[in-house]
Amino acid sequence: MSDDKLRAANHPRVQFRTGTLPMGLDGSVRLADSAAGLMETYGWDRMVYVTDLPLTTRQPVISQTVNRGRAVMLCLPAFGVLRAQEGLRQELSRLLRGKSAGAGRSEAVDEAEDIEGGDSDADTTRVIDGFGRTVRLLLGMIAANQPAQLYRVLTGCLAIAIATGAYGIFYGSMWQMSHTVSVLRMFLISVFAVGALTFWLIYHNGLWNRWPNREPDSVEKWRARMDNRATLGTVLVAAVMIYTTVILVLLILSVVIVDTTFFRAQVHDEPFPWGYAKLAWLTASLGTFAGAIGSSFDNDDAIREATYSRREHVRRQIVGLYEDKPPSRFMARRGLR
């Protein structure tokens, strides 16, 4: 926003910085430890830090404040998806006018065990209340993870899925099977194929949070459930994107490769366009099963980094949530870049 527009809106001069605040050894952002020094270094009167790291108590945390309200941390995933930009804009506008954080309701946080990802020493912590708050956070977490990044990393999976499906196009038995199988069964095969790919990506890359030593009603347990739901949602979206790509590629190949007259002679029916579509659909399911195994050849670290937002990936490294990776203390010491 330009200075003229800021003055017209009775806003002070705003300076934007991109960077990260250091995390503690428990994977939490220590806003209280960093805010005062940053404000002094840059000459700021107020500081608003927007993070894509989910902050939770037993409910989604939307903001925390320190330094008597002069420094505020906003949790982007807590704003959801549908009206995230509008909600964030309203909250930023409120803070820039010198008002306190207004979204959500205040909740007491007395110890480090009372919050995951956030600062237990914050002056105030505000959480989302009301119906649908968990779904709102979940969708925000999936959006912050950006499933398209995972899709771009799974090149081996995609290549093997397309190659296997293309191989099936050459077999007349696949033409006949695709013609006789009902749409309902085709749909169930699709669900099974996408589910198998999703399961294998999560299992093979150690993405499931399986900490055994948690109290049933602890904040840690609540966060673990949210982490797993977000992981499942992120990987599922990426798997659907892969499956859709395979279908489209195989549809083009089937139209180019399979002669309509020969296809008609095999199935004794008019193959265009529904026959070609069902052939691509069935062979794509077959290819996706092979693609699940093919994902084993993709780089594990690249898949993990692409599955989560940058801050969530760093938190998992620090805490040691990846099953075959020990906690990384080096990552905990990284600061504002």
C-alpha positions in Angstrom: 0.0 0.0 0.0 1.4 3.4 -0.9 2.2 6.1 1.7 -0.6 8.3 0.2 -3.2 5.6 0.6 -2.0 4.9 4.2 -2.3 8.5 5.2 -5.8 8.7 3.6 -6.8 5.7 5.6 -5.3 7.2 8.8 -2.7 4.4 8.9 0.9 5.0 9.9 3.8 4.3 7.6 4.2 0.6 7.1 7.4 -1.3 6.4 7.3 -4.9 5.1 10.0 -7.5 5.9 10.2 -11.2 4.8 11.9 -13.6 7.1 11.5 -16.1 9.9 11.7 -15.9 13.7 13.8 -18.6 15.4 12.1 -21.6 17.0 12.7 -23.1 20.4 13.8 -26.6 21.0 10.1 -27.6 21.3 9.3 -26.3 17.9 7.6 -23.1 19.1 8.1 -19.5 17.9 9.4 -17.4 20.7 7.9 -14.1 19.8 8.7 -12.6 23.2 12.4 -13.3 22.7 12.7 -11.7 19.3 10.2 -8.9 19.1 11.9 -6.2 21.3 15.2 -6.6 19.5 13.7 -6.4 16.1 11.6 -3.4 16.9 14.6 -1.6 18.2 16.8 -2.6 15.3 14.3 -1.4 12.6 12.9 1.5 14.6 9.4 0.1 14.7 6.6 1.2 17.1 4.6 -1.9 16.4 5.3 -5.2 14.8 2.9 -7.7 13.2 4.4 -11.1 12.3 2.3 -13.3 10.0 3.3 -17.0 10.1 2.2 -20.0 8.2 2.9 -22.2 11.2 -0.3 -23.6 12.8 -0.6 -22.5 16.4 -2.9 -24.5 18.7 -4.1 -25.0 22.2 -7.0 -27.4 22.2 -8.4 -24.9 19.8 -6.9 -23.0 16.8 -4.9 -20.0 17.9 -5.4 -17.0 15.7 -3.1 -14.5 17.4 -0.6 -13.8 20.2 0.7 -10.5 21.6 3.8 -9.5 23.6 5.3 -6.3 24.8 2.0 -5.0 26.0 0.3 -5.5 22.6 3.0 -3.7 20.6 4.1 -7.0 18.9 1.5 -9.4 17.4 1.8 -12.8 15.8 -1.0 -13.8 13.4 -1.5 -17.4 12.5 -2.4 -17.5 8.8 -3.9 -21.1 8.7 -6.4 -20.1 11.4 -8.0 -17.7 8.9 -9.1 -20.7 6.8 -9.4 -20.6 3.0 -12.7 -19.2 1.8 -12.3 -15.7 3.3 -8.7 -15.9 4.5 -7.4 -12.8 2.7 -10.4 -10.7 3.7 -10.1 -11.8 7.4 -6.3 -11.2 7.4 -6.8 -7.8 5.8 -9.4 -6.8 8.4 -7.2 -7.9 11.3 -4.1 -6.1 9.9 -6.1 -2.9 9.3 -7.3 -3.1 12.9 -3.8 -3.5 14.3 -2.4 -0.7 12.1 -4.9 1.7 13.6 -3.4 0.9 17.0 -6.2 -1.3 18.2 -5.6 -4.7 19.9 -6.2 -8.0 18.1 -9.9 -8.6 17.7 -10.5 -11.9 16.0 -11.4 -14.8 18.3 -11.6 -14.8 22.1 -8.9 -14.7 24.8 -7.6 -17.9 26.3 -5.2 -18.4 29.2 -1.8 -20.0 28.4 0.3 -20.6 31.5 2.8 -23.3 30.6 4.6 -24.5 27.5 2.4 -27.6 27.5 -0.7 -25.4 27.0 0.3 -24.4 23.5 1.8 -26.0 20.4 3.9 -23.9 18.0 3.2 -20.6 19.9 4.8 -18.6 22.7 3.8 -19.7 26.2 5.1 -16.4 27.5 2.8 -14.3 25.4 0.8 -11.6 27.1 -2.4 -12.6 25.4 -3.5 -15.6 23.3 -6.7 -15.5 21.2 -8.3 -18.7 19.8 -11.1 -19.3 17.3 -14.4 -20.1 18.8 -17.6 -21.3 17.4 -18.9 -24.0 15.0 -16.5 -25.1 12.2 -13.3 -23.8 13.8 -11.5 -27.1 13.4 -12.5 -27.5 9.8 -11.4 -23.9 9.2 -8.0 -24.5 10.6 -7.7 -27.8 8.8 -8.4 -26.2 5.4 -6.0 -23.4 6.3 -3.3 -25.9 7.1 -3.8 -27.8 3.8 -3.7 -24.5 1.9 -0.5 -23.4 3.6 1.1 -26.8 2.7 0.4 -26.1 -1.0 -0.3 -29.6 -2.3 0.8 -28.5 -5.8 4.4 -28.4 -4.5 4.2 -32.1 -3.6 2.7 -32.8 -7.0 5.7 -31.2 -8.8 8.1 -33.3 -6.7 6.6 -36.7 -7.5 8.1 -36.9 -11.0 9.0 -40.6 -10.6 5.5 -41.5 -9.4 3.9 -39.6 -12.3 6.2 -41.0 -15.0 5.7 -44.6 -13.9 2.0 -44.2 -13.6 1.8 -42.8 -17.2 4.1 -45.5 -18.6 2.2 -48.3 -17.0 -1.1 -47.0 -18.1 0.1 -46.4 -21.6 1.3 -50.0 -21.7 -2.2 -51.2 -20.9 -3.7 -49.2 -23.8 -2.1 -51.7 -26.3 -4.0 -54.7 -24.9 -7.4 -55.6 -26.4 -8.4 -57.2 -23.1 -8.2 -53.8 -21.5 -10.5 -52.4 -24.1 -13.1 -55.1 -23.5 -12.8 -54.8 -19.7 -13.2 -51.0 -19.8 -16.3 -51.4 -22.0 -18.0 -54.0 -19.7 -17.1 -52.6 -16.3 -19.8 -50.5 -14.8 -19.3 -46.8 -13.9 -19.8 -47.5 -10.2 -17.1 -50.2 -10.2 -14.8 -47.9 -12.2 -15.4 -45.2 -9.5 -14.6 -47.7 -6.7 -11.4 -48.7 -8.5 -10.4 -45.1 -8.8 -11.0 -44.5 -5.1 -8.9 -47.6 -4.3 -6.1 -46.5 -6.6 -5.9 -42.9 -5.2 -6.2 -44.3 -1.6 -3.4 -46.7 -2.3 -1.1 -43.9 -3.6 -2.0 -41.7 -0.6 -1.4 -44.4 1.9 2.0 -45.4 0.4 3.2 -41.8 0.2 2.4 -41.2 3.9 3.7 -44.6 5.1 6.9 -44.8 3.0 8.0 -41.2 3.8 7.1 -41.4 7.5 4.6 -38.5 7.4 2.2 -39.9 10.1 2.5 -38.4 13.6 2.6 -41.5 15.8 4.0 -40.2 19.2 2.9 -42.9 21.7 3.5 -41.1 25.0 0.7 -38.5 25.0 -2.0 -37.8 27.5 -5.4 -38.4 25.9 -6.6 -34.9 26.6 -3.3 -33.1 26.1 -2.7 -30.2 23.7 0.0 -32.3 22.1 -2.6 -35.0 21.3 -5.0 -32.5 19.9 -2.3 -31.1 17.7 -1.1 -34.5 16.6 -4.6 -35.3 15.3 -4.8 -32.0 13.4 -1.3 -32.6 11.9 -2.4 -36.1 10.7 -5.6 -34.7 9.2 -3.7 -32.0 7.4 -1.1 -34.5 6.2 -3.9 -36.8 4.9 -5.6 -33.9 3.2 -2.5 -32.5 1.6 -1.3 -35.8 0.2 -4.8 -36.8 -0.9 -5.1 -33.6 -3.0 -1.7 -34.2 -4.6 -2.7 -37.8 -5.3 -5.9 -36.6 -7.0 -3.9 -34.2 -9.1 -1.6 -37.0 -10.2 -4.5 -39.3 -11.0 -6.2 -36.5 -13.0 -3.0 -35.9 -15.0 -2.6 -39.6 -15.8 -6.2 -39.8 -17.0 -5.8 -36.8 -19.3 -2.5 -38.0 -20.8 -3.8 -41.5 -21.3 -7.0 -40.2 -22.9 -4.9 -38.3 -25.5 -2.7 -41.4 -26.1 -5.7 -43.7 -26.5 -7.3 -41.4 -29.1 -4.0 -41.2 -31.0 -3.0 -44.9 -30.7 -6.2 -46.9 -30.9 -7.9 -46.9 -34.3 -11.7 -46.3 -34.0 -12.6 -49.0 -36.4 -10.4 -51.6 -34.7 -11.7 -50.5 -31.3 -15.3 -50.9 -32.5 -14.6 -54.4 -33.8 -13.2 -55.5 -30.4 -16.0 -54.1 -28.2 -18.9 -54.4 -30.8 -20.0 -50.9 -29.9 -19.3 -47.3 -30.8 -16.2 -46.4 -28.9 -16.1 -42.6 -29.4 -16.1 -40.8 -27.1 -17.2 -42.8 -24.0 -15.2 -45.9 -24.9 -12.0 -43.9 -25.1 -12.8 -42.1 -21.8 -13.4 -45.4 -20.0 -10.3 -46.9 -21.4 -8.2 -44.0 -20.2 -10.0 -44.1 -16.8 -9.3 -47.8 -16.2 -5.7 -47.8 -17.4 -5.1 -44.6 -15.3 -6.2 -46.6 -12.2 -3.8 -49.4 -13.2 -1.0 -46.9 -13.7 -1.7 -45.2 -10.4 -1.1 -48.4 -8.5 2.3 -48.7 -10.2 2.9 -45.0 -9.5 2.5 -45.7 -5.8 5.5 -48.0 -5.9 7.3 -45.6 -8.3 7.1 -42.9 -5.6 9.6 -44.9 -3.6 12.2 -43.8 -6.1 11.5 -40.1 -5.5 13.7 -38.3 -2.9 12.3 -38.8 0.6 13.6 -35.4 1.9 12.2 -33.6 -1.1 8.8 -35.2 -0.6 8.7 -34.2 3.1 9.8 -30.6 2.4 7.2 -30.3 -0.4 4.4 -31.8 1.8 4.4 -29.1 4.4 4.8 -25.4 4.6 8.4 -24.2 5.3 7.8 -23.5 9.0 5.9 -26.7 9.6 8.6 -28.7 7.9 11.2 -27.0 10.2 9.1 -27.7 13.3 8.9 -31.4 12.4 12.7 -31.5 12.0 13.3 -29.8 15.3 10.8 -32.0 17.3 11.7 -35.2 15.4 8.4 -36.1 13.9 9.9 -37.7 10.9 10.3 -41.4 12.0 13.8 -42.0 10.7 15.2 -38.5 11.5 16.5 -37.5 14.9 15.5 -34.0 16.2 17.6 -31.3 14.5 18.9 -28.7 17.0 20.6 -26.8 14.3 17.2 -25.9 12.8 16.1 -24.5 16.1 18.9 -21.9 16.1 18.0 -20.4 12.8 16.7 -16.9 13.0 15.4 -14.0 11.0 16.8 -14.1 7.5 
